[in-house]
Amino acid sequence: MAEVPLHRQFAGQARLVRLLLWRIGDSTDIDECLAAARSAGMIGADDEAFLRKALSMEEGQREGSSVGQVAELPVGKDTIVRLRRCVDKLNQADSA
């Protein structure tokens, strides 16, 4: 079985982060949701800055014009791992 390309893994994780934030903030306003997650102690300032950048990149990828441009996003395995850690933080803290 072929490995899922990094840009697709990135998109999936970023979308999952967005959904979790919407649930945490009970809103679709990302600023409100990130503020709610920070005030609840789910993420720190560094995570918030990273997530803002990642969500912006994912949005650009989604609105991007061609697959070639999507594949050129500067996303590496470290980015995917950090997104997964953020998903875990948001999911574990919210599940209680």
N, C-alpha and C positions, 0 to 999 in steps of 0.2 A: 504494500500500500504506500502510495506517495505521501511525502510529508506535506502538510498544509503550508502554503507560502506565508512568509512572515507578514506581508501586508494584510492578508486575510485574518491571521491570528490577531494582529493588532486591531483591526476593525472590529472583530468579535469581542475582544476584551474591552475596548473603549466603549462599545455600545452597551455592554453589560454594566460598566461603571456608570454610564449615563442613566440607565434604568434604575440601578440601586440608589443613585443620588436623587432621582425623581421621587422614589418611595420614601427616602429619608426626609427630604425637604417637603414632601407632600405638595410638590409644585413642579412645573417644567422649567422654571427659571433657574438656570445652572448657578448663578451667583447666590441666590437664596439657598439652594441645596448644598452648595459647598460651605456656606456660612453655617448651616444647620449641622453638617457633618463635623466641622471644626469645633463648634460650640459644644457638641456632644462628645468631643474627645476621640472621634473615630479616625481623624486624620490630622496631621500637623501642617505647618505652614509650607514645608518643603513638598509634602504630598499634594497640597492644594495647588501649588505652582506647577508641579509636574502634570497633574490632572487637567488643569486649564490648557496647558500646551497640547497634551495628548488629545483632549476632546476637540480642540480647535483643528488639529491635524486630521482627525477622523472625519470631522465635518467637511473639511476641504477635500478629503479623499472621496467622500460620498458625493460631493457636488462636482468633483473633478471631471475632466473631459474624457480622458482615455485611460485604458488599463496600463499603458506604458508609463504614464505619469504616476499612477498609483504605485506601481512597482518601484519607482524611483524614490519613494518617501524614505527619509533617513531613519528607518526603524530597524533596530537590531534585536538580538535575543535578550539583551539586558533590558530593553524597553518593555518587551513582552513580560519578562519576569517581574519587573516593577509594577506593571499594570495588574498582574495576577495577585501580587501582594496587596495592592490597594483594594482589589475586589474582595480578598479575604478579610481585610480590615473592615470594610463597609458591610460585608455580609455577616460576619461574626458579631460585630457590635450591634447590628440591627436585629439580629434574630432573637435576642433575649426578651 
